[in-house]
């Protein structure tokens, strides 16, 4: 209908991540339409695992990969990278605030269980998905500032 309505011979639909999905892609292909869409993080991870894509290709310059009649255009998004850095810093600050509160509580309450405080900080690290790179240590009754791993 769109090609008839607008008298276009070649129609390309553009949709954001998730707007154009596999069933719709098949329908578009059958009618000869083209599409442009962003792929999801799980899709990127799958393509990385299969070796079709490499992290090094996500750079400041465009990179193209074609596979099974699908063309992938890759580029690092510096704005998104900044957002991720800020998000990670906010999460780390949240863990640090909890650590300081619990250390204060432990110093004011000698009978308080250190293991409980330690468990709370570790749970926060896991909940915020920071465990791959943020580790917490304990010395005596003091929770040390989390250290960065990887």
NUVEX-887648 format. One record per residue: x, y, z of N, C-alpha, C in turn; residue in three letters. Coordinates in pm, 1 decimal. Atoms other than C-alpha are relative to their C-alpha. Layout:
nx; ny; nz; cax; cay; caz; cx; cy; cz; type
X; Y; Z; X; Y; Z; X; Y; Z; ALA
...
This chain:
nx; ny; nz; cax; cay; caz; cx; cy; cz; type
81.9; -119.9; 0.0; 0.0; 0.0; 0.0; 85.9; 125.8; 0.0; UNK
-83.1; -120.1; -10.2; 277.0; 244.1; 88.6; 63.4; 34.6; -133.9; UNK
-64.2; -29.0; 128.3; 452.1; 205.8; -246.8; -101.1; 53.0; -101.1; UNK
104.2; -49.4; 90.5; 123.0; 258.6; -433.2; -44.0; 140.7; 39.7; UNK
49.1; -129.0; -48.4; 10.7; 548.5; -217.3; 96.3; 113.4; -32.8; UNK
-99.1; -104.5; 22.2; 335.8; 739.8; -256.1; 70.6; -14.1; -134.4; UNK
-54.8; 23.0; 133.4; 414.4; 610.5; -606.2; 150.9; -21.4; 4.2; UNK
-142.5; 28.3; -12.7; 751.7; 482.4; -493.4; 32.8; -138.0; -52.4; UNK
-42.4; 130.1; 50.5; 939.6; 204.9; -663.2; 79.3; -76.0; 104.9; UNK
-80.6; 62.8; -104.9; 1178.8; 139.5; -376.9; -36.8; 65.6; 132.6; UNK
43.1; -51.7; -129.5; 1053.3; 176.0; -21.7; 89.9; -58.4; 108.2; UNK
-80.7; 42.4; -113.8; 1272.1; 161.9; 287.5; -66.4; 51.5; 126.5; UNK
59.0; -37.3; -127.8; 1112.8; 159.5; 631.4; 110.7; 8.5; 104.3; UNK
-99.5; -19.6; -105.3; 1315.4; 289.2; 923.9; -71.0; -12.5; 133.6; UNK
60.1; 20.1; -131.5; 1236.5; 170.1; 1273.3; 106.4; -10.5; 106.6; UNK
-92.1; 8.1; -112.3; 1400.9; 196.1; 1609.7; 6.7; -144.3; 49.6; UNK
-22.5; 132.6; -56.5; 1523.7; -105.6; 1803.4; -131.6; -60.9; 47.8; UNK
119.2; 70.7; -43.6; 1239.2; -352.4; 1842.2; -126.5; 35.7; -75.6; UNK
120.9; -39.2; 72.9; 992.8; -169.8; 1615.3; -24.3; -89.9; -121.0; UNK
11.0; 89.7; 115.0; 1064.5; -389.2; 1313.8; 57.7; -133.8; 43.9; UNK
-42.9; 128.8; -53.1; 1077.9; -751.6; 1422.7; -1.1; -106.7; -108.2; UNK
-25.1; 104.4; 99.6; 1146.2; -1082.7; 1250.6; -119.7; -29.6; -90.1; UNK
117.6; 26.5; 83.2; 789.2; -1149.6; 1131.9; -24.5; 111.2; -99.9; UNK
18.3; -115.2; 88.2; 761.7; -801.0; 988.8; 110.4; 6.2; -105.0; UNK
-112.2; -0.3; 94.2; 1105.0; -831.4; 829.0; -27.0; -97.5; -114.1; UNK
33.6; 98.1; 104.0; 990.7; -1143.6; 644.6; -105.3; 56.1; -94.6; UNK
105.3; -59.3; 83.1; 677.8; -963.1; 522.5; 57.1; 109.7; -90.5; UNK
-61.0; -107.1; 79.4; 884.4; -664.5; 408.2; 82.3; -58.2; -114.4; UNK
-84.4; 61.9; 102.3; 1126.0; -889.2; 221.2; -84.1; -58.2; -113.5; UNK
87.7; 60.1; 101.6; 841.7; -1068.9; 41.7; -54.0; 105.2; -96.7; UNK
57.0; -105.7; 84.4; 704.8; -739.2; -87.9; 107.4; 84.8; -67.2; UNK
-108.2; -74.0; 64.3; 1046.9; -610.8; -192.7; 38.7; 128.2; 71.5; UNK
-35.6; -118.9; -77.2; 1069.3; -344.0; 74.9; 133.5; -22.9; 70.1; UNK
-124.1; 3.7; -76.8; 1390.4; -262.1; 254.2; -29.3; 57.1; 138.1; UNK
20.2; -53.3; -134.1; 1432.3; -174.3; 619.8; 134.4; 36.2; 61.2; UNK
-116.2; -38.3; -79.7; 1676.4; -8.2; 854.0; -46.4; -2.4; 145.0; UNK
34.0; 5.1; -141.7; 1669.3; -86.5; 1223.8; 126.0; -25.1; 81.3; UNK
-110.6; 29.3; -90.9; 1899.4; -109.8; 1522.1; -22.0; -139.3; 58.0; UNK
14.4; 131.7; -61.0; 1970.5; -452.9; 1662.2; 16.6; 13.4; 151.2; UNK
-0.9; -4.3; -145.8; 1936.3; -532.9; 2030.0; 133.3; -49.8; 55.3; UNK
-122.9; 45.6; -64.9; 2215.4; -601.2; 2276.2; 13.1; -152.3; -6.6; UNK
-13.2; 145.9; 13.1; 2134.6; -976.8; 2285.5; 35.3; -43.9; -142.7; UNK
-34.0; 33.5; 138.2; 2150.1; -984.3; 1905.0; 147.4; 28.6; -26.9; UNK
-142.2; -33.5; 16.4; 2488.6; -809.9; 1912.3; 85.9; -105.6; 67.7; UNK
-77.6; 100.5; -72.6; 2614.3; -1055.4; 2175.1; 4.3; -132.2; -75.7; UNK
4.0; 123.4; 78.9; 2502.4; -1349.5; 1960.9; 93.1; 10.2; -120.1; UNK
-86.4; -18.9; 117.2; 2677.9; -1207.5; 1654.6; 147.5; 4.0; 39.4; UNK
-138.3; 1.0; -49.6; 2992.7; -1152.8; 1862.1; 44.3; -142.9; 31.1; UNK
-33.7; 138.6; -35.8; 2982.9; -1511.2; 1992.6; 21.7; -86.8; -123.0; UNK
-16.0; 80.3; 121.4; 2944.2; -1653.0; 1643.2; 120.9; 44.2; -81.7; UNK
-116.9; -49.1; 71.6; 3238.9; -1444.9; 1525.4; -33.6; 85.8; -120.6; UNK
39.7; -83.6; 113.1; 3037.5; -1254.1; 1267.3; 42.6; 145.5; 22.6; UNK
-43.9; -134.8; -36.7; 3116.5; -929.5; 1451.7; 115.5; -10.3; 98.5; UNK
-108.7; -9.1; -97.1; 3419.6; -824.7; 1653.9; -10.0; 134.8; 70.4; UNK
10.8; -124.0; -77.4; 3426.6; -564.3; 1931.0; 88.5; 110.2; -57.5; UNK
-92.7; -99.9; 54.1; 3722.0; -391.1; 1765.6; -61.6; 78.1; -115.8; UNK
63.2; -67.6; 112.9; 3495.8; -301.2; 1473.3; -92.3; 112.6; 44.3; UNK
83.2; -108.8; -52.8; 3281.3; -80.4; 1697.6; 94.5; 114.1; 35.3; UNK
-98.8; -105.6; -12.6; 3502.4; 221.8; 1647.7; -66.3; 132.5; -36.1; UNK
53.1; -131.3; 36.3; 3461.6; 591.3; 1572.4; -28.5; 11.7; -149.3; UNK
27.2; -0.5; 143.7; 3461.5; 512.3; 1201.0; -98.7; -112.2; -32.4; UNK
98.9; 100.2; 39.2; 3188.0; 318.7; 1023.6; 67.4; -127.3; -49.1; UNK
-46.1; 129.8; 47.7; 3237.3; -49.5; 955.6; -122.9; -73.7; -52.6; UNK
111.2; 74.0; 59.1; 3018.4; -265.6; 731.4; 31.5; -148.5; -2.3; UNK
-10.0; 145.3; 8.0; 2958.0; -639.7; 753.1; -127.6; -48.1; -67.3; UNK
117.7; 55.3; 66.3; 2727.4; -828.5; 519.1; -2.5; -150.6; 21.2; UNK
15.6; 143.0; -26.3; 2590.9; -1171.7; 605.0; -145.0; -38.5; -26.7; UNK
135.4; 48.2; 32.2; 2289.9; -1361.9; 468.3; -91.6; 112.4; -48.7; UNK
75.3; -110.4; 60.3; 2172.9; -1059.5; 268.3; -41.3; 108.3; 99.7; UNK
23.0; -105.8; -98.6; 2174.5; -843.3; 582.2; 130.7; 76.9; 13.5; UNK
-119.0; -84.3; -12.2; 2414.4; -551.4; 598.1; -2.7; 67.9; 136.4; UNK
-14.2; -61.1; -131.7; 2530.8; -444.5; 943.1; 95.0; 118.5; -12.4; UNK
-84.4; -118.9; -3.3; 2667.4; -93.1; 983.2; 36.3; 22.1; 146.6; UNK
-45.5; -7.5; -138.6; 2876.3; -67.0; 1298.2; 72.8; 131.4; 25.5; UNK
-72.6; -118.6; -43.3; 2997.3; 237.2; 1483.9; -16.8; 12.7; 150.2; UNK
6.1; -26.0; -143.3; 3077.8; 317.0; 1842.2; -79.3; 128.6; 20.4; UNK
80.0; -117.7; -30.5; 2829.1; 561.2; 1990.0; 63.5; 70.1; 120.1; UNK
-69.6; -64.6; -111.1; 3036.7; 804.3; 2198.6; -94.9; 54.5; 106.8; UNK
96.8; -51.5; -98.0; 2728.6; 956.1; 2363.0; -47.9; -112.9; 91.0; UNK
44.1; 115.2; -79.8; 2608.6; 612.7; 2474.4; 112.5; -46.9; 91.9; UNK
-113.9; 39.0; -82.8; 2958.2; 531.2; 2600.3; 10.9; 91.5; 122.2; UNK
-2.3; -94.6; -112.1; 2949.1; 847.0; 2814.4; -112.4; -30.1; 98.6; UNK
113.4; 34.2; -86.5; 2606.1; 748.2; 2946.7; 32.1; -122.9; 84.8; UNK
-35.2; 121.5; -73.2; 2738.0; 405.1; 3043.5; 101.8; 28.5; 110.1; UNK
-99.8; -37.2; -100.8; 3036.7; 556.7; 3224.3; -68.7; 71.0; 116.7; UNK
72.0; -72.8; -105.2; 2804.9; 792.2; 3415.1; -87.4; -94.5; 81.9; UNK
85.5; 96.2; -69.4; 2566.2; 508.7; 3499.1; 82.1; -87.6; 93.9; UNK
-87.6; 83.7; -82.4; 2849.3; 292.4; 3626.6; 49.3; 78.6; 121.8; UNK
-45.8; -83.8; -111.1; 2978.6; 581.3; 3839.8; -111.8; 20.3; 102.4; UNK
114.4; -15.7; -90.8; 2629.5; 638.0; 3985.9; -22.4; -127.1; 81.6; UNK
18.4; 127.5; -69.9; 2598.1; 269.8; 4070.8; 109.5; -20.4; 104.6; UNK
-110.9; 15.3; -94.0; 2941.5; 266.4; 4231.6; -18.1; 93.8; 119.3; UNK
25.0; -95.0; -108.6; 2850.6; 576.6; 4435.0; -108.6; -52.9; 93.6; UNK
107.0; 58.7; -80.4; 2535.9; 398.2; 4552.9; 55.2; -108.1; 93.2; UNK
-63.2; 104.0; -82.1; 2742.8; 103.4; 4675.4; 85.8; 65.2; 108.0; UNK
-86.3; -69.6; -95.6; 2986.3; 343.2; 4842.2; -81.3; 62.2; 113.0; UNK
87.2; -58.5; -102.5; 2703.3; 521.6; 5026.1; -46.5; -107.5; 97.7; UNK
42.9; 110.6; -86.0; 2572.1; 190.0; 5156.9; 115.4; -47.2; 87.4; UNK
-117.1; 45.5; -75.9; 2922.8; 84.8; 5262.1; 28.6; 94.4; 116.3; UNK
-26.3; -98.0; -105.5; 2973.0; 407.3; 5457.7; -105.8; -7.2; 109.9; UNK
107.9; 11.4; -99.1; 2633.2; 373.1; 5627.2; 19.9; -123.3; 88.0; UNK
-18.1; 124.0; -76.0; 2705.4; 15.1; 5727.9; 124.3; 6.0; 88.5; UNK
-119.4; -15.8; -83.8; 3055.1; 99.8; 5852.8; -32.2; 85.0; 123.0; UNK
41.1; -85.3; -111.7; 2903.8; 375.1; 6066.5; -81.5; -82.4; 100.1; UNK
83.9; 83.9; -85.9; 2646.2; 130.0; 6200.5; 85.6; -101.1; 77.0; UNK
-87.0; 98.4; -65.7; 2913.1; -131.6; 6274.0; 84.4; 64.0; 110.2; UNK
-82.6; -66.1; -102.3; 3126.7; 120.2; 6463.1; -83.5; 43.7; 120.5; UNK
87.9; -44.1; -109.1; 2828.7; 239.2; 6669.5; -64.1; -117.1; 74.2; UNK
64.0; 118.1; -59.4; 2698.8; -112.5; 6742.4; 98.6; -117.0; 0.2; UNK
-104.1; 103.5; -5.4; 2980.6; -344.4; 6853.5; -53.2; -143.1; -13.5; UNK
54.4; 136.1; 8.4; 2746.9; -645.0; 6864.2; -61.4; -29.8; -137.4; UNK
55.6; 20.2; 134.5; 2626.5; -596.2; 6506.0; 87.1; -98.9; -76.5; UNK
-72.3; 103.3; 74.3; 2722.4; -878.0; 6273.3; 60.8; 57.8; -127.4; UNK
-72.3; -48.2; 117.3; 2985.9; -786.5; 6018.9; -43.8; -77.4; -124.5; UNK
39.5; 83.7; 114.2; 2878.1; -1075.9; 5797.1; -129.8; 49.8; -62.8; UNK
126.8; -51.8; 51.8; 2530.6; -924.0; 5764.9; 23.9; 124.9; -84.8; UNK
-32.6; -121.9; 74.7; 2673.5; -589.6; 5654.6; 71.2; -35.4; -130.3; UNK
-74.5; 42.7; 118.6; 2910.9; -760.2; 5415.4; -95.6; -60.5; -103.1; UNK
98.5; 62.2; 88.5; 2623.8; -962.3; 5270.3; -85.8; 106.5; -69.1; UNK
82.4; -107.2; 57.1; 2420.2; -643.9; 5217.6; 74.2; 73.2; -111.7; UNK
-78.1; -69.7; 103.3; 2700.8; -474.7; 5024.3; 17.5; -89.7; -122.0; UNK
-15.4; 92.9; 113.3; 2763.8; -783.3; 4812.4; -130.9; -13.1; -78.1; UNK
130.4; 9.8; 66.6; 2389.8; -810.6; 4739.3; -25.9; 123.7; -86.4; UNK
17.3; -124.4; 76.6; 2385.7; -446.2; 4626.5; 86.2; -4.0; -126.4; UNK
-90.1; 11.0; 115.0; 2684.0; -509.1; 4398.6; -59.5; -93.8; -105.1; UNK
61.2; 95.9; 92.7; 2508.0; -810.1; 4245.5; -125.2; 59.6; -63.5; UNK
124.9; -58.3; 50.7; 2174.4; -629.1; 4212.9; 27.1; 103.3; -109.1; UNK
-34.0; -103.4; 97.7; 2340.6; -344.2; 4024.6; 86.5; -53.6; -114.4; UNK
-79.6; 68.2; 103.6; 2529.6; -595.9; 3807.6; 141.5; 56.2; -11.4; UNK
-135.7; -54.1; -3.8; 2867.2; -464.9; 3915.1; 103.6; -106.2; 34.9; UNK
-92.4; 102.4; -49.1; 3017.2; -795.2; 4030.9; 112.3; -36.4; -96.6; UNK
-115.0; 33.9; 84.7; 3227.9; -849.8; 3718.8; 119.7; 93.0; 20.2; UNK
-112.0; -93.2; -9.4; 3436.5; -542.0; 3796.1; 14.2; 69.8; 134.6; UNK
-7.9; -66.3; -130.3; 3366.7; -429.2; 4153.8; 0.0; -105.1; 110.2; UNK
-14.2; 97.1; -108.3; 3485.2; -630.8; 4454.3; 6.6; 73.8; 133.7; UNK
-2.6; -61.0; -131.3; 3442.8; -559.1; 4824.3; 85.9; -83.6; 93.7; UNK
-85.4; 70.3; -95.0; 3692.1; -645.4; 5096.4; -35.0; 43.4; 141.6; UNK
30.1; -23.5; -140.1; 3666.8; -661.4; 5472.7; 128.8; -12.1; 80.5; UNK
-112.4; 7.7; -92.3; 3933.1; -583.3; 5732.6; -55.4; 28.6; 138.4; UNK
52.4; -9.9; -135.5; 3841.9; -641.5; 6094.4; -150.2; 25.5; -7.4; UNK
143.3; -31.3; 4.2; 3501.4; -473.6; 6135.8; -27.7; 114.1; -97.9; UNK
16.3; -110.0; 95.1; 3544.3; -233.3; 5843.9; -11.2; -53.8; -141.7; UNK
16.2; 32.9; 141.3; 3412.5; -276.6; 5492.5; 84.7; 99.7; -78.6; UNK
-88.9; -87.9; 75.3; 3684.7; -139.0; 5266.5; -68.9; 50.4; -125.6; UNK
54.1; -55.2; 124.2; 3613.3; 76.6; 4965.0; 10.8; -106.0; -108.8; UNK
-4.9; 102.3; 105.0; 3521.9; -151.7; 4675.3; 114.2; 24.6; -97.4; UNK
-109.7; -10.3; 95.6; 3808.2; -225.2; 4440.0; -49.2; -41.6; -137.0; UNK
37.7; 31.9; 137.6; 3777.7; -235.5; 4065.4; 82.8; -117.5; -46.8; UNK
-66.6; 118.3; 55.1; 3856.3; -568.2; 3907.7; 40.2; 26.1; -142.6; UNK
-32.3; -9.8; 143.2; 3855.9; -594.5; 3527.8; -7.3; 140.2; -48.2; UNK
